[in-house]
Amino acid sequence: MATYQFKLPDIGEGIAEAEIVAWHVKVGDTVEEDQQLADMMTDKATVEMESPVAGKVTKLAGEVGDQIAIGSVLVEIETEGAAPVPEPAGESRDEQPLADGMAEPTPAQAEEIPVTATADAQSAPKSQVSAPAPRPEPETEAATRAQVLASPAVRARARDLGIDLAQVKTGSDRVRHADLDAYLLYNGGSVSARGSGSPRADETIKVVGLRRKIAENMAEAKRRIPHFALVEEFDVSDLEDTRAMMNRDRGSNPKLTVLPFLITALSKALGEWPMINATYDDDANVVTRHGALHMGVATQTDGGLMVPVIRNAQGMSVWQLASEILRLSEAARTGKASREELTGPTFTISSLGPMGGIASTPVINPPQVATIAVNKVEQKVVVIDDELEVRKRMNLSLSCDHRVVDGWDAASFMQALKGYIENPLRLLSA
């Protein structure tokens, strides 16, 4: 017998420590080579740790929520024979970032804000027949040991439902909530006991990882920033007509949502009201009015809300913005967004699409001094030139830091924004 010490490798970004966000083994468990041990989080990236050896777990470094230094022992494993030579701390084995899928985001997407799991068949009890079992065919063994990509939320839901993720078909590289829904529908919902009307047991969930960072940031924002909100209604009938026309002739371009148009309008209006495209260092009492717009786009992932950043959004067309939104949201949901892509926004926009409600009060992400939320589009009967018309209307909700932005500035900015959103030709002109 020998003891193998699995040390936490350098998982990038030049960080000194990582947080334990989930243990997948406990002391006394027997693990196989490449079996998942733990999920570790650095800043907003979550990485799965897998065992380089087979053996029995004899020691774990800490509990969920603890910070572990890079290079320190994460897990001790008792192995047969001589202890294998440990890998250098800077190398990791087949690590995969966690994600969803921004439904979703994954963290669902978390939504809001990618995981490797072995097939559930691996956890099945061994045969009690004394004769050795025949070695499975390569195809069977590969299927049994196949790695199924899914976010922690999807994996937990599948476990609660009693679903083997290896049996769930998916059209992408990972199983998502929508795939579980389709599986349940196909099987008549027979695998799930939910919805039976019986109460569920209480759950105690430790707030760790990205969810803890979100909680800390939001609490600090509300504690230090005197928020005020302004909600304005916009007529988006012409904008929606323009969007539909452009989508009909988009060629190889991505399908346009309303978001690229709103970001274009914001970049123009913020250029006229720079005190809102600003950051405030309240320790140094310095406000920086930014010449460029680095637009944060709130994205739901399975782990929670993440905010990837579109750099220099003021210089992009609506087509370029649409492509960048798709790229960054997918990177956030799959855990592949870089530190550069997750830091430094000067203004943030968030949208829940058709679930956006009629008004909201978004929380400012310091050191920014403002953020805006997009609410749902509704058809309303309105009076235009003394005539009743059915128009598409949408509310935008602006939150501002009252230490930096006055009510007059916020109202003037919203009127400037209205002038662009309600006049698509002016919006799309150079």
SEGUKOL-93439 format. One record per residue (C-alpha): x, y, z. Coordinates in steps of 0.1 Angstrom, whole numbers, plus 5000, padded with zeros to 4 digits. Layout:
N
XYZ/...
END
This chain:
430
500050005000/501150364993/499650704997/499250934967/498851304974/496751474947/497851844948/495652114935/497152214901/497552564887/494252594868/495152914851/494553294854/497553324877/495453264908/496853164942/493952964955/490552814945/487352744964/485852404969/482352424955/481452054955/482851724967/481951414947/483751174970/484151125007/486750955030/486450585026/485250584991/486950374965/487750574933/488750474898/491350654877/489750964861/486850964885/485551304894/486751424929/485751784933/484652104916/486952404922/486152764915/488553044907/486953384903/484053294879/485552974863/484752634877/486952344870/486451974876/489151774894/489651414884/491651144901/494851044883/494950714902/492650434915/492450364952/490750454985/490150814996/491850865031/491751245034/490051555020/491551895023/488452085035/484752145033/482652305006/483352675007/486952645019/489752814999/492652574990/496052704979/497452604945/499952324950/498552214984/497151864989/493551834979/492951464983/495051174997/494450834981/495650494993/496850294963/497949944957/501749894952/504250184949/502850534949/502750684914/504850984906/502651294911/502051524881/503551874883/501252124900/500952324868/499352034849/495851904852/494251594837/491451654812/489951934832/486652064818/485052394828/481452374841/478552534823/475052534810/473152674790/472853114799/468152824793/468952864804/472353074819/473552774829/473552924855/470552814847/471752954827/472353034863/469353144849/471053364868/476053254844/479452374819/480451944840/481951604834/480151304849/480750934845/477750724834/475450624863/476050264853/479450284870/477850324904/475750004900/476549724925/478949464914/477749114907/477748874936/478548574915/481948434925/483148364890/484748664873/482548854850/483448844813/485249154801/482749374782/483149434746/484949764738/481749934727/479949834759/482849944781/483150274763/479450334767/479650254804/482650484810/481450754786/481751104800/478451284799/478751664799/476151844821/476052134845/475752074883/472152184882/471251944854/473151664871/471351724904/467951734887/468651414869/469751254901/466551364918/464451234889/466250904888/467450964852/470650804839/472251094820/473850844796/470350754783/469451114776/469751224739/471051574732/471551774701/474651954715/477851854733/476151844768/472851754784/470752054792/467452104811/465552104778/466951754771/465751634804/462251784797/462151604763/463251274780/460451304806/457951384779/458951094758/458750864788/455350994799/456851154830/456950814846/460450854859/459551144881/457651154913/457351534912/453951694908/452251424929/451251684955/453251544984/455551795001/459251784995/461751765024/463452085035/466852145019/469852325035/472052455007/475452615015/475952934995/479352884978/481152964946/479653194921/476353214941/478353344971/480253594950/476853724936/475453754971/478453944984/478554184954/474854254955/474854314992/477754544989/476154734961/472854794980/474854875011/477055144995/475055274966/472055494970/469955354941/467155534924/465155394895/463455544865/461055344842/460155474808/457755334782/458955304746/457055244714/458954964696/456554904667/458755044640/461854894656/460154544655/459154594619/462754694610/464154394629/461754154611/462654304577/466454264584/466053914596/464253814564/467353914544/470053824569/471953574548/474653404569/474353664597/472853554631/469153614637/468653954653/466953994687/466054334700/469154344722/471654454695/469354744686/469054854722/472854834727/473255054695/470755304709/472455304743/475855364728/474555674710/472655814740/475455744764/477755934741/475556234747/475256174785/478656054795/478056084833/475955764830/478655564812/480955604841/482555434871/482955574906/485855494929/484155594962/487355534982/489255784962/486256004954/486955994917/484455954888/485755834855/483555914825/484455654798/484855754762/484255394750/481255174759/482254834773/478854684775/478154414802/475454174791/473853994821/473753624812/472053344832/473953024837/473352714858/475752854884/474153204885/474353534868/477453624849/478253944830/480453894799/481654224783/481354354747/484454574743/483954894724/480354834716/479955184702/481955084671/479954774662/477054724638/473854544650/475054234631/478454244648/476754294682/474453994675/477453774668/479353894699/476353844721/476053484709/479753414713/480053564748/476853414762/477953074751/481353124766/479753224799/477452934800/480152674791/482652824816/485052914788/484853294791/488253444799/488953694827/489253974801/485753884788/484253894824/485754224837/485654594831/482154684820/481255054821/477554994818/475354684820/472154574803/469954274814/467054124797/464653834806/462953844772/459253754772/459553684810/460854034817/457754164835/456454524830/459054694852/462054604873/464654764896/468054624885/470954644910/474054834900/477254644897/479954864913/482055054903/479455134875/477055414882/474055284862/472454974847/469354914826/466854624824/464754534794/461154434801/458754244778/457154374747/453354404749/450654514724/448654804738/445855024726/447255384726/445955714714/447955864685/446656184668/443256134686/442955794671/443155454688/445955224675/447454894686/451154944691/454054734705/455254894737/458154814761/459454954793/463055004801/464055034838/467155244846/468855234880/471355504889/473855584916/472455904931/475856004944/476956054908/473856084886/471056334892/467456264884/467456534856/470456364840/468756024841/465456154827/467256344799/469256034790/466055824788/464456084765/467556074743/467355694742/463655714733/464555934703/466755654689/464655354698/461455494683/463155614651/465055314636/466355514606/468055754630/469255464651/470955284623/472455584606/476055654611/
END
